[in-house]
Amino acid sequence: MNDNLNNIGKRIGKLIESLDIKKVRFAERIKIDQSYVSQLINGRRNPSNRIIADICREFGVNEEWLRTGNGEMFQDFTEDEFSKAAAPLSNDPFIRSLIVEYWKLDENSKKLFRDFIHKLSDNMRELEQIAVTKENPPIKSPPLNNDIEREVADYRRQLELERQVAEKSEALQKNA
């Protein structure tokens, strides 16, 4: 097995990991089969010049790095090139700006940002669930003569839900 092929395959694997995408998504973007991507990564197949060009174009990869391992993984873009690349992704100037700024981050900062967004998304889902639960509380059966405990428990659950909503809201405001 050609050592350079194996190294190109390792770099393709490293690229996919760095992009934080699945092999199948990587394959879709460059219009090849996922099994072919696995063969490239394992060094069993040699990427054609077209595949290398497609990878570099689609993911902004430095061709020299992909072929030899020299240089940076990603191409350096000017501010104008970043803006042109982001333009077709959204009509919203804020979203385009966010995308451009994300692209400029180093890999560690991108990971931190992704983790933050995932945590924010999880918190929003939790808040929505709490709000839905609060808007549609379980149907309470009327208290029986000596069933004060049930009424107290229901009231306690309601207070706990309100406290959780307040805590989540404060946490989101602090992290924003």
C-alpha positions as CSV (number, residue, x, y, z in Angstrom):
1,M,0.0,0.0,0.0
2,N,1.4,3.4,-1.0
3,D,2.2,5.3,2.2
4,N,1.1,8.6,0.7
5,L,-2.3,7.2,-0.1
6,N,-2.6,6.0,3.5
7,N,-1.6,9.5,4.7
8,I,-4.1,11.2,2.4
9,G,-6.8,8.9,3.8
10,K,-5.8,9.8,7.3
11,R,-6.0,13.5,6.4
12,I,-9.5,12.9,4.9
13,G,-10.5,11.2,8.2
14,K,-9.0,14.1,10.2
15,L,-10.9,16.6,8.0
16,I,-14.2,14.8,8.5
17,E,-13.5,14.8,12.3
18,S,-12.6,18.4,12.2
19,L,-15.8,19.3,10.3
20,D,-17.7,17.4,12.9
21,I,-19.9,15.6,10.3
22,K,-20.6,12.0,9.5
23,K,-18.9,10.2,6.6
24,V,-22.3,9.9,4.8
25,R,-22.8,13.7,4.9
26,F,-19.2,14.3,3.7
27,A,-19.9,11.8,0.8
28,E,-23.2,13.5,-0.1
29,R,-21.5,16.9,-0.3
30,I,-18.9,15.7,-2.8
31,K,-21.3,13.4,-4.5
32,I,-19.6,10.1,-3.8
33,D,-20.7,6.9,-2.0
34,Q,-20.1,6.7,1.7
35,S,-18.3,3.3,1.3
36,Y,-15.9,5.0,-1.1
37,V,-15.1,7.6,1.7
38,S,-14.4,4.7,4.0
39,Q,-12.0,3.1,1.4
40,L,-10.2,6.5,1.0
41,I,-9.8,6.9,4.8
42,N,-8.5,3.3,5.1
43,G,-6.0,3.9,2.3
44,R,-7.6,1.2,0.1
45,R,-8.5,3.7,-2.7
46,N,-6.7,6.5,-4.3
47,P,-8.6,9.8,-4.5
48,S,-8.8,11.1,-8.0
49,N,-7.8,14.6,-8.9
50,R,-11.5,15.4,-9.3
51,I,-12.3,14.1,-5.8
52,I,-9.4,16.1,-4.3
53,A,-10.6,19.2,-6.1
54,D,-14.2,18.6,-4.9
55,I,-13.1,18.2,-1.3
56,C,-11.0,21.4,-1.5
57,R,-13.8,23.4,-3.1
58,E,-16.7,22.1,-1.0
59,F,-14.9,22.3,2.4
60,G,-12.4,25.1,1.8
61,V,-9.5,22.7,2.3
62,N,-5.9,23.7,1.4
63,E,-5.0,21.3,-1.5
64,E,-1.3,21.2,-0.5
65,W,-2.3,20.1,3.0
66,L,-4.6,17.4,1.6
67,R,-2.0,16.0,-0.8
68,T,1.1,16.3,1.3
69,G,0.2,17.3,4.9
70,N,2.1,20.6,4.5
71,G,0.5,23.9,5.5
72,E,-2.9,24.5,7.2
73,M,-5.9,22.3,6.8
74,F,-8.1,25.0,5.6
75,Q,-7.5,27.8,3.0
76,D,-7.0,31.3,4.3
77,F,-9.8,33.5,3.0
78,T,-10.0,37.2,2.9
79,E,-12.9,39.0,4.5
80,D,-14.5,39.5,1.1
81,E,-14.1,35.8,0.2
82,F,-15.8,34.8,3.5
83,S,-18.7,37.2,2.8
84,K,-19.1,35.9,-0.8
85,A,-19.1,32.3,0.5
86,A,-21.7,33.1,3.2
87,A,-24.0,35.1,0.9
88,P,-25.9,32.2,-0.6
89,L,-26.4,30.6,2.8
90,S,-28.8,33.2,4.2
91,N,-30.5,36.5,3.3
92,D,-30.2,37.7,6.9
93,P,-27.1,39.9,7.4
94,F,-26.8,38.8,11.0
95,I,-26.7,35.1,10.1
96,R,-24.2,35.8,7.3
97,S,-22.0,37.7,9.8
98,L,-22.3,34.9,12.3
99,I,-21.2,32.3,9.7
100,V,-18.2,34.4,8.6
101,E,-17.1,34.9,12.2
102,Y,-17.5,31.2,12.9
103,W,-15.3,30.3,9.9
104,K,-12.6,32.5,11.2
105,L,-12.3,30.7,14.5
106,D,-9.6,28.2,15.2
107,E,-10.8,24.6,15.6
108,N,-10.8,24.7,19.4
109,S,-12.9,27.8,19.5
110,K,-15.3,26.3,16.9
111,K,-15.8,23.3,19.2
112,L,-16.5,25.5,22.2
113,F,-19.0,27.5,20.1
114,R,-20.7,24.3,18.9
115,D,-20.9,23.0,22.4
116,F,-22.4,26.3,23.6
117,I,-25.0,26.2,20.8
118,H,-25.9,22.6,21.6
119,K,-26.2,23.5,25.3
120,L,-28.3,26.5,24.5
121,S,-30.6,24.4,22.3
122,D,-31.0,21.8,25.0
123,N,-31.9,24.5,27.5
124,M,-34.4,26.0,25.1
125,R,-36.1,22.6,24.6
126,E,-36.2,22.1,28.4
127,L,-37.8,25.5,28.9
128,E,-40.3,24.8,26.1
129,Q,-41.2,21.5,27.8
130,I,-41.6,23.2,31.2
131,A,-43.8,25.9,29.6
132,V,-46.0,23.3,27.8
133,T,-46.3,21.4,31.1
134,K,-47.2,24.6,32.9
135,E,-49.8,25.6,30.2
136,N,-51.3,22.1,30.2
137,P,-51.0,20.8,33.8
138,P,-52.3,17.4,34.6
139,I,-56.0,17.3,35.2
140,K,-56.5,17.4,38.9
141,S,-59.2,15.3,40.5
142,P,-61.2,17.3,43.0
143,P,-59.8,17.0,46.4
144,L,-61.5,14.5,48.7
145,N,-62.6,15.6,52.1
146,N,-59.4,14.4,53.7
147,D,-57.1,14.6,50.7
148,I,-55.2,17.8,51.5
149,E,-51.9,16.1,50.9
150,R,-52.7,15.7,47.2
151,E,-53.6,19.4,46.9
152,V,-50.4,20.3,48.7
153,A,-48.3,18.1,46.4
154,D,-49.9,19.6,43.3
155,Y,-49.2,23.1,44.6
156,R,-45.6,22.0,45.4
157,R,-45.1,20.7,41.8
158,Q,-46.4,24.0,40.4
159,L,-44.0,26.0,42.5
160,E,-41.1,23.7,41.5
161,L,-41.9,24.2,37.8
162,E,-42.0,28.0,38.3
163,R,-38.6,27.9,40.1
164,Q,-37.1,25.7,37.3
165,V,-38.3,28.1,34.6
166,A,-36.8,31.1,36.5
167,E,-33.5,29.3,37.0
168,K,-33.3,28.3,33.3
169,S,-34.1,31.8,32.3
170,E,-31.4,33.3,34.5
171,A,-28.8,30.7,33.2
172,L,-29.6,31.6,29.6
173,Q,-29.3,35.3,30.3
174,K,-25.9,34.7,32.0
175,N,-24.6,32.6,29.1
176,A,-25.9,34.9,26.4
